[in-house]
């Protein structure tokens, strides 16, 4: 089983679509994906993900499925320093680096700051949605990243969504606290993340990352990598 998470192209948040550059990125992504063998496609309901997916979908004879739980993980918490609302995956380093429990996969959602925005509830909506989807393909969640394989699958499932929610799912599958991914990792617009199931024992599987944030389709075409969502200049590979 292959799970391919694709971040939307460079966004224009004011209209929930893409910038002019973003549309170029989405077309270059579609050129890269044209030879992919894809079995199912799932898309966030937000416009920037739908617009990104529209070009690649022209390559495949697949009707995409839109899930509400694939929308961006935009939920707010009470900022522990200012008291103002703050998105749950964007803390200043002076605070985050001193909060050991936010780095703990078993404790992060129960911290006071996360409970201030009921983040555990929203995270459960994402993980339960993912578990339900994988169960339909024969992979039954048994907790702590382990899946029971009722029927082996070589299918490839593609998700067009967002950085925050992708990291929530990846953290869940790999047993890494999502805040550690939200704070410490970046994937550029149209970046590709691939996890595959490793089934080293019959009937048991875990998902392991094999590709993270790949955006070579942009640089090979001479399109600069966007720094949307990053707070420093991007090194152009």
N, C-alpha and C positions, 0 to 999 in steps of 0.2 A: 504494500500500500504506500503510495506517495502522496504527500500533502504539500501543495504548492501555495504559499501565501504571497500575494503580490500587493505592494502598497500602490495606492492610486498615483497618478501623475501629478506634476506640480499643480497645487490647487489655487483657485481663486475663491477664498472662503466667503467673500461678500455675496457671491451668487451661487455658492455650492456647486461649482463646476471647475473647469480647468483654465489656466492661463493659456496664452498663445503658445508659450513654450511647452506647457503641459500637453496640449493637443499634439505637438510634434513628438513628445516623448511617448505618448500612447500609441501613435502610429509606428514608431520605431520598435516598441515592445511587440506590437502585432506582427511586424515583419520577423521578429525573432521567434515568435510562438507558432508561426504558420505550419511548421512541420511537427509540432508536438502531438503526441497521441494522448488525448484528454477524454476522460470518461464522464465527468460531471463538473459543473461550474456553479459556484455559489458567490453571490454578490451582496455587498452592503446596500441598504436602501438609499444611501446618500448619493447625491448627484455626481460628485467627483469620482466615486468608485464606479458608478454606472457608466459614466462617460468614458472612463479608462477601459472598462471591460468591453465596451461596444465595438471597438476596433478588432480586438483579438477574437471576439465571438464570430466575426465574419469568416474566420478560418475553420471553424468547427461546426458541425451539424448537431449542435447541442442547445437545448432550451435551458437557459440559466435559471437558478432558483434564488430568490431574494429572501434573506433572513434578517429580521429586525435586530437580532442579537449580534450581527456582524457590523453594525454601525460603530462609529468611532467611540472609544471608551472615554467620553468627555465629562464624566461625572465629577462633581466638585466636592471638596472637603473644606473644612475651616482651617485656614492657614494658621499653623501653631505660633507664628511670629507676629503676624499683623492682625489676625482675627478675621480677615476678609476671605471670601470664597476663592478657592484655587483648584485648578484641575489636579486630579489625584496623581498624575504621573509627571508633575513638574515642580519639584521642590528645589530651593536654592541649596548649593553644596554644603554651606555652613550648617544647615540643619540635617540634610539627609545622611551625610557621611557619619554623623554622630548617633544615628538611630539604629542600633543593632537589630531590633525586632523587625524593622522594615526590610532587612536583608534575609530574614528567616522565613522559609517557605511555609512553615506551620503557624507563624505568629503574625505575619504582616497585616492580614485582613482584620485582625482583632486588636490592632493598636488603636489608641484613642483618636488619632488623626483620621484613620480610615473609617472608624465607626461614626465619626462626625458627618460623613457623607453616605453612610450605608453602602460602602464600597463592596463589602463582602456579598451583599445581596445581588448587586449588579454583576460581580465576577461570577457568581453561581449561575446567573442566567447565561453567561457566555459558555462556561464549562459544561453545563448541562445540555446546552444546545449542541456543542461539539460532540459530547458523549452520545447523544441521541443519533446524530448523523453517522458517527462511526459504527454504532451498533447496527444500523441498517445495512452496513457493509460487512458485518460479521465480526467486528472488533468490540468486545464488551469490556468496559472500564471496570477494573478491580481495585482501584485506588493506588496512590503513590506512583503513578506513571505506568503501571502494569496493565496490560490488556489480555484478556482471554480470547483466543482466535477460534471462533466457531467455524469459520470458513476462510481459508487463505484467499487474499485478493492481491492482484498485481495492478489494480486500478490506480489512476492518477486523478486526484481531486484538486481542483484549482479554486482558490478563494481570492476574489478581488475585494480588498477592504482597506484597512488603515493601520498606521504604525502602532497605536496604542492597543487596539484590540488584537492585532497579530501577536504582539508581545505577551498579552494576557494568555492567549492560547498556547504559545510556544513555552511560556513559563510553566503552564499547567502540564503540558506533555513531557517536559524535560525535568520537572521538579526543581525549577529555579524560581525564587520569589519574583513575581512580575516587577516590583519596584526596582530590583537590581537591573533588569533589562531596560525598563523605562528610563532610568537615570544613566545607565552606563553604556548603552548601545544605540546605534543609529542605522536606519535604512533609508536611502534616498528615494525620492519619488520614482515609481516603477521598479524599485528594487525587488528582487526575487529571493524568497526564502524557501528552502525545500527540506522537509523532514521525511524520512522513510522508516517503515517499520522493520526492525530487526527481530527475526524470529529464530533465535539460536536454539531454542528448545521447542519441540512440537507443541502447538497450542498456546504458546505464550509470546507476547510481543511488547516491545517498547519502541518509542519513536525517537530517532536520533537525527540531529541536524547534519545535513551534508552540504548545504550551501546557504550562505547568509548575506543578504543584501546585494546580490549580484546585479550590476547595472551595466555590464559590458556593451549591451546593445546601444547605449547612448554614446559612450566614448568611441566605439568603433565607427560610429556614424558622424563623429565630430561634434556631438551635442554635449555641452557641459553638464556635469552632474549638479542638480539643484541642491542648495543648502536649506531648503524649506524644512523647518523643524530642528535645525542645528544652529548652535550659537557661536560658531567659529567658521573661518573660511574652509571650504572643502578642498581637500587634496584631489586634484583631477587625475585619476588613474590613467 
